[in-house]
Amino acid sequence: MATAEDTVIGTVRGLVKSYPAGRARRGAPAAPAVRATDEVDLDIRRGEIFGLLGPNGAGKTTLVRQLTGLMRPDAGRIELFGHDLVRHPERAARLLAYLGQESTALDELTVALAAETTGRLRGLDPRTARAERDAVLEELGLTALAARPLKKLSGGQRRLACFAAALVGDRPLLILDEPTTGMDPVARRAVWAAVDRRRAERGTTVLLVTHNVIEAETVLDRVAVLEAGRVIACDTPAGLKSLVGDEVRVDLVWRDQPPLDAPEVAALRPRAQEAGRRWSLRLAPAEARAAVAAVTGGPAFAALDDFTLATPSLEDVYLALGGGQAKGLVKG
Amino acid sequence: MTTVSGSAVSAQTAADQAGTLPGARRGAGREPEARAQAAPLAPRARLLPALSAVYRAQLSRARVARIPLLFVATFQSIGIMILMRGVVSGGEDARAVVAGSSVLVVAFVALNLLAQYFGQLRAGGGLDHYATLPVPPAAVVLGAAGAYASFTVPGTAFTAVAGSVLFKLPLAHLWVLAGVVPLAGAALSGLGAALGLLAPRPELATLGGQLGMSAALLLGVLPASHLPAPIDWARDLLPSTYGVEALAHSFDARPDWLLVAADLGVCAAVGVLSLALATWAYRRAAVR
């Protein structure tokens, strides 16, 4: 991104957080101890949208809870804007705004009061809180819903109202945990437009938690891929994709059973990841052309429902890096 | 880990408490790369403005969610008084019944409902919202406790007036409620908040709140002179008792104001302690 400066505003070094082993109860075996954050190192630069990508259970939320001062790490160092947050976790609230996944605290308030109260609690005086509330609701297209309680709204609207509350009371860092969950495309566009405006005008930095690979590819400047509490890669989306080389992805969807009697189809099978009627293959471009020609030209075509040929996505990167649970990632 | 000299820590803490952290003041022995450009911190929300913001937000919740429950609290107390009218003829017993039923509204809302609220807020991750805002813990606890105590005002006043009419007690000194509701409210909502924030699971918070309210019902409404000694001691331990006593004394033809003031003083002291406990419990629950 042209706007991104190279000043590092956040560093994480050797961060470790373990959950102790659970005791065995009747009917449930003992849960082993889990390292939810395992020696994590990160650098976050001013003005960028930095992503944490990984399936559920990869440790994204645990990492974010430590960055926001909600959870104390077992070991390691977190510095944001020159402040040591392991030693002073209470300073996080004065440096960043956090949009968590839960809205329980705001559910019974109206959209307007949720935004205004959050602004007051960020230290704004009443007049500024009201002015910022009105501006943010207008910016996000929520003015018509201002008098409605959050719990009467749809999931996506409620999420947008919580995002509005996170924006009232300017902070140089926004930490957003899956902000667009359940939103329609209009609301999503409003979120990213609001984020872009703050980056352009104030150099706001965004840390985005997501398991949506399409969103990650379109909005992130850099992304750390998490797997079982570890960062297995960290680069720009394009840089990560170049790790996979120039392999392309071929998806074949069969009408019913794959025609294994056709030798060219049988030859592809060992390299395919099968999910129901869908086969996914990662192939060199020449191989991919040959495979597509074979299945679309020969008798196998009768059994083919659909096929796609695509350049690698972050999902392919995740698989190529040895990520075990790509099914936890969402496309679209 | 960073190594910091003691004097540097105190200098930084002092600067921090002043609301700003000047980037230029750096103690010796710090890591240069990370410390060179410490950004100014946004101001904290101060106690009273934050308290009033939380209080206002909590009060608004009554419109959305709490009104049916407030009616339940009042109906329960009115029902108990009507039942007791068949048993109690008048005099000291009638005063105890009316005072107990009135304070029961406070126990229902401030103790029981607030314990449930904080229990659910804690279990549902709602505390994260407050914990990631620069707001003093006391503002969150006092704001919520104050709002729940305020919820009890109409129900308590209505119960006290209806009871006085029902049992033909003098209405002249019912202004004592102006002291009883906030002070008993503080004591009971502090207990409710502490219960909700300390209970490891929301069901236990609900259970604790219900038990507390049941105790207030049994020990507050039944006239003290009929109770066996051990239960009488339990009655003395329950903070709502002192609210009940203060209100009961005010029904006397010539109330002993010293006694009323002493009872309210106990409520106030318990209120301070229980709200301090709840604030500590909030801190503990917010950061794990």
Interface residues (C-beta under 8 A of the other chain):
Chain A: T7 I9 T11 R65 T68 G69 L70 M71 R72 R77 E79 F81 G82 H83 D84 V86 R87 H88 P89 E90 R91 A92 A93 R94 L95 L96 A97 Y98 G100 Q101 E102 S103 T104 A105 L106 E108 L109 T110 L113 A114 E116 T117 T118 R120 L121 R122 G123 D125 P126 P149 K151 G169 D170 R171 P172
Chain B: M1 T2 V4 D16 L21 G23 A34 R35 A36 Q37 A38 A39 L41 A42 P43 R44 A45 R46 P49 A50 A53 V54 R56 A57 S60 R61 V64 A65 Q120 L121 G124 G125 G126 L127 D128 H129 Y130 A131 T132 L133 P134 V135 A139 A286 V287 R288
